[in-house]
């Protein structure tokens, strides 16, 4: 550990980690809409302690992403992924249904750019997909209403 930061030394940094760290660094410039070349130059000339901080953040972000990817890739909890997909789908369909109803009632506070007929068709397809998920869940004995432990 260094005497100044009391942080353990950084592990070897690969190109992926470096790219994520630079992207995290660049986010502080996002509101200013700086040119990516300018951001890259700033990153290249940043003080070591600044670069180390962003590299540590990148390592954490990538480790978390890798854990999440490996957990979902093994297919061990397809039932929970199915529940999440169904909940997300029905929530989105509900919001679209509400918007279409407000449009029909004349209470929608904006004018949709997309034709209403296309939005209605989208809702029909979403409802059909939700129906297919319900049928599949019944066959596979998946309770779509069961909450995962994180939301209970």
Helices and strands as residue ranges (DSSP letters): H 15-27, G 30-32, H 36-44, H 48-73, H 78-105, H 116-140
